[in-house]
């Protein structure tokens, strides 16, 4: 398991409790990968409300051992230890963009000589898994007009609530 910290300077983190917000979104991301050097599909995992990427450790390790590169970002305001001393459910609207950003970073790393991920990712094989509030995030990423990322080819939802976020359009089939 390794860790990367990616900063999306194109989107801001809103205020939360005593936290005044930030002009960027910082995404600490855990990566699990098998020792094999071949190119593999990627699976991006979205944690639930008040959780952390570390909560996926056993599951993600098994998925990686089966031949996948697994990435799990820590969402800025819905993780177990958010700035501002309270969980920021209203940040859910930003989380599909966080997943898209992490996918972009993974694909860029895979195409960058000298990066440990260089040549290790099959760019057309992207899947996402969302647990609880992370499932709602995946619904936004794969089934809502506001947030759809066409690079995602498969999604798995676990205990995903159907919340009225991401606009009034109906849920659609994943692209």
C-alpha positions in Angstrom: 0.0 0.0 0.0 1.2 3.5 -0.8 -0.1 7.0 -0.4 -0.3 10.0 -2.7 -1.7 13.5 -2.1 -3.2 15.2 -5.1 -4.4 18.8 -5.1 -7.1 20.0 -7.4 -6.5 23.7 -7.7 -9.5 24.2 -10.0 -12.1 23.6 -7.4 -12.5 24.9 -3.8 -13.3 23.2 -0.5 -16.3 25.0 1.0 -16.4 26.3 4.6 -17.2 23.7 7.3 -17.9 24.6 10.9 -14.8 26.5 12.1 -13.0 25.8 8.8 -13.1 28.8 6.5 -12.8 26.8 3.4 -9.8 26.5 0.9 -9.3 27.6 -2.7 -8.4 24.0 -3.6 -9.4 20.4 -2.8 -6.7 18.2 -1.3 -7.2 14.4 -1.8 -5.0 12.1 0.2 -5.3 8.8 -1.7 -4.3 5.3 -0.7 -3.2 2.9 -3.5 -3.0 -0.8 -3.4 -1.3 -2.7 -6.2 0.0 -6.2 -6.9 3.7 -6.7 -7.5 3.1 -7.7 -11.2 4.4 -5.2 -13.7 1.7 -5.7 -16.3 -0.9 -3.0 -17.1 -4.1 -3.6 -15.0 -7.6 -2.2 -14.7 -8.1 0.4 -11.9 -10.8 0.4 -9.3 -11.5 3.7 -7.5 -13.3 3.3 -4.1 -15.4 6.0 -2.5 -15.8 5.8 1.3 -18.9 6.5 3.3 -19.9 9.3 5.6 -17.4 9.6 8.5 -15.1 6.9 7.1 -11.5 6.8 5.8 -9.7 5.0 2.9 -7.9 2.8 5.5 -11.3 1.2 6.2 -11.0 -0.5 2.9 -7.6 -2.0 3.6 -8.5 -5.7 3.7 -11.0 -5.6 0.8 -8.7 -3.4 -1.3 -5.7 -5.6 -0.7 -7.7 -8.6 -1.9 -8.9 -6.8 -5.0 -5.3 -5.7 -5.8 -4.1 -9.3 -5.3 -6.6 -10.3 -7.9 -4.9 -8.1 -10.5 -6.3 -4.5 -10.1 -4.8 -1.2 -9.0 -7.1 0.2 -6.3 -7.2 3.8 -5.3 -9.3 5.3 -2.4 -9.3 9.0 -1.9 -10.2 10.7 1.4 -13.0 13.2 0.7 -12.1 16.6 2.3 -15.2 17.1 4.4 -17.0 13.7 4.8 -14.1 11.8 6.2 -13.7 10.8 9.9 -11.5 13.8 10.7 -12.6 16.8 8.6 -11.4 20.3 9.2 -13.9 22.4 11.1 -14.8 19.8 13.7 -17.9 18.5 12.0 -18.8 16.2 9.1 -19.8 18.2 6.0 -22.6 16.3 4.3 -23.2 19.3 2.0 -19.8 18.6 0.3 -21.3 15.5 -1.3 -22.0 17.5 -4.5 -18.2 17.9 -4.9 -17.3 14.3 -4.5 -18.1 13.0 -8.0 -15.6 15.6 -9.2 -13.1 14.3 -6.7 -13.4 10.8 -8.1 -12.9 12.2 -11.7 -9.9 14.1 -10.5 -8.3 11.0 -9.0 -9.0 9.0 -12.2 -7.3 11.8 -14.2 -4.3 11.8 -11.8 -4.0 8.0 -12.0 -4.0 8.0 -15.8 -1.5 10.9 -15.9 0.8 8.9 -13.5 0.5 5.9 -15.8 1.7 7.9 -18.7 4.6 9.7 -16.9 8.0 8.1 -17.3 9.6 7.5 -13.9 6.3 7.3 -12.0 5.8 4.0 -10.2 2.5 3.7 -12.0 4.0 4.2 -15.5 2.6 1.7 -17.9 0.8 -0.1 -15.1 -2.8 1.0 -15.9 -5.2 0.0 -18.7 -6.8 3.5 -19.4 -10.0 2.0 -20.8 -10.6 -0.2 -17.8 -11.9 2.1 -15.0 -14.3 0.9 -12.4 -15.7 2.6 -9.2 -17.0 1.2 -6.0 -19.0 3.3 -3.5 -20.0 2.4 0.0 -22.9 4.2 1.7 -22.4 8.0 1.1 -19.6 6.9 -1.3 -22.3 5.0 -3.2 -24.3 8.2 -3.6 -21.1 9.8 -4.9 -20.8 6.9 -7.5 -24.4 7.4 -8.5 -23.6 11.0 -9.3 -20.4 10.0 -11.2 -22.1 7.4 -13.3 -25.8 8.2 -13.5 -26.4 11.9 -13.3 -26.0 14.5 -16.0 -24.1 17.0 -13.8 -21.2 14.7 -12.9 -21.0 11.7 -15.3 -17.5 10.6 -16.2 -17.5 8.6 -19.4 -14.2 6.9 -18.6 -16.0 4.8 -15.9 -17.0 1.5 -17.4 -18.3 -0.3 -14.4 -19.7 0.6 -11.0 -20.6 -1.2 -7.8 -22.8 0.3 -5.1 -22.9 -1.0 -1.5 -25.7 0.4 0.8 -26.0 3.5 -1.4 -28.7 6.0 -0.3 -30.7 7.6 -3.1 -30.3 11.2 -2.0 -31.8 14.2 -3.8 -28.4 15.5 -4.8 -26.8 16.1 -8.3 -29.8 17.8 -9.9 -33.4 17.0 -10.8 -32.8 14.7 -13.8 -33.7 11.1 -13.2 -31.1 8.4 -12.7 -30.0 6.9 -16.0 -28.2 3.8 -16.9 -24.4 4.0 -16.5 -22.7 5.0 -19.8 
